[in-house]
Amino acid sequence: MLKSLQDHSRVVRNYREEAKRVLKHTGRVDADTSVFFLGRVVVDQHIPELEEIPKTLKQVDLCNEDLRSKIMVAKRTTLDGEEDYFIDQLTEQLRELQERQAMYEMLEKETKAAIETSQDAATEMETIQFEASIAVSMEE
């Protein structure tokens, strides 16, 4: 669009230069030239608008770039927020699993201690039974 506006501006300048040459060489203005000059007046009225269009387009491009940048930041922020949420969830799961592991390790120790106590009690009972059977044998 900017290129076509520049092309139009170039065409208008060329017409203007051509009209000046015709007027300079012929010293008169005929019907075609007067139509040209009327057209030139209309075009001249719109030249300030045409000259503002590239500036406006640059501003629009800058705004577009700014919006793209803000959108990318928003996407990154959203992704970072989602990642943070998932990291928090995984951290919580890890903490729960570590608590369970600690509980199972404690139960394992208590179970080993109970088995050891039970084995000691069984050994002591066997010793008592053995001593009782010896005492009964001696009494007989």
PyMOL commands that set and color helices and strands:
alter all, ss='L'
color gray80, all
select helices_A, chain A and resi 2-26+31-139
alter helices_A, ss='H'
color red, helices_A
deselect
rebuild
show_as cartoon
